[in-house]
Amino acid sequence: MTSSQLRQALTELNGERDLVLAFADVPSPVPGLASLEVKRAMLIPDEADHLVKVTDGKAVYVIDADRVAWMRIGLKA
């Protein structure tokens, strides 16, 4: 997946949905469980660095689009 494709897929994030990303080819203490969960995620608009970034309002997460295996965008519980 390219950064542009990932950014397009994440446009639904407006702070009302949770995001779960699973990554391929990333070392993990538990094989096959390299993932990231962001509660109430918001996509940060494209900046000069062109990195894909999401935030929960407390931290900013930079996403490597090439390593995203799948994602789940859902309403918060």
C-alpha positions as CSV (number, residue, x, y, z in Angstrom):
1,M,0.0,0.0,0.0
2,T,1.3,3.5,-0.8
3,S,1.2,6.4,1.6
4,S,-1.5,8.1,-0.7
5,Q,-3.7,4.9,-0.6
6,L,-3.3,4.7,3.2
7,R,-4.1,8.3,3.7
8,Q,-7.2,7.9,1.5
9,A,-8.3,4.9,3.6
10,L,-7.9,6.8,6.8
11,T,-9.9,9.8,5.8
12,E,-12.9,8.5,7.9
13,L,-10.9,9.1,11.1
14,N,-12.4,12.1,12.8
15,G,-11.9,11.3,16.5
16,E,-15.1,9.2,16.7
17,R,-13.7,5.8,15.6
18,D,-11.0,3.5,16.8
19,L,-8.2,2.3,14.5
20,V,-6.4,-1.0,14.5
21,L,-3.4,-1.5,12.2
22,A,-1.6,-4.8,11.7
23,F,1.9,-4.7,10.3
24,A,3.8,-7.3,8.1
25,D,7.5,-8.0,8.5
26,V,7.8,-6.2,11.9
27,P,9.5,-7.9,14.8
28,S,7.2,-8.7,17.7
29,P,7.5,-10.4,21.0
30,V,4.6,-12.6,20.0
31,P,5.0,-13.8,16.4
32,G,2.3,-12.5,14.1
33,L,1.0,-9.9,16.5
34,A,2.7,-6.6,15.4
35,S,-0.2,-4.2,15.6
36,L,-1.2,-0.8,16.8
37,E,-4.6,0.3,18.3
38,V,-5.4,4.0,18.4
39,K,-8.6,4.9,20.3
40,R,-10.6,7.9,18.9
41,A,-8.1,8.2,16.1
42,M,-7.8,11.3,13.9
43,L,-5.8,11.6,10.7
44,I,-3.4,14.5,10.7
45,P,-3.6,16.5,7.5
46,D,-0.7,16.1,5.0
47,E,2.3,18.1,6.1
48,A,5.6,19.1,4.3
49,D,7.2,15.7,5.4
50,H,4.4,13.7,3.7
51,L,4.4,11.1,6.4
52,V,1.1,9.5,7.3
53,K,0.3,10.4,10.9
54,V,-2.7,9.7,13.2
55,T,-3.3,10.9,16.7
56,D,-5.5,10.2,19.7
57,G,-5.0,13.7,21.1
58,K,-2.3,12.4,23.4
59,A,0.4,11.1,21.0
60,V,1.1,11.1,17.3
61,Y,1.7,7.8,15.5
62,V,3.7,7.8,12.2
63,I,2.6,4.9,10.0
64,D,4.8,3.1,7.5
65,A,2.3,2.5,4.7
66,D,4.5,-0.2,3.1
67,R,4.2,-2.4,6.2
68,V,0.4,-2.2,6.8
69,A,-1.0,-5.7,6.3
70,W,-4.6,-4.8,7.2
71,M,-6.6,-2.3,9.2
72,R,-9.9,-2.0,11.1
73,I,-11.7,1.3,11.5
74,G,-14.7,1.0,13.8
75,L,-17.0,2.9,16.1
76,K,-15.7,3.1,19.7
77,A,-17.2,0.7,22.1
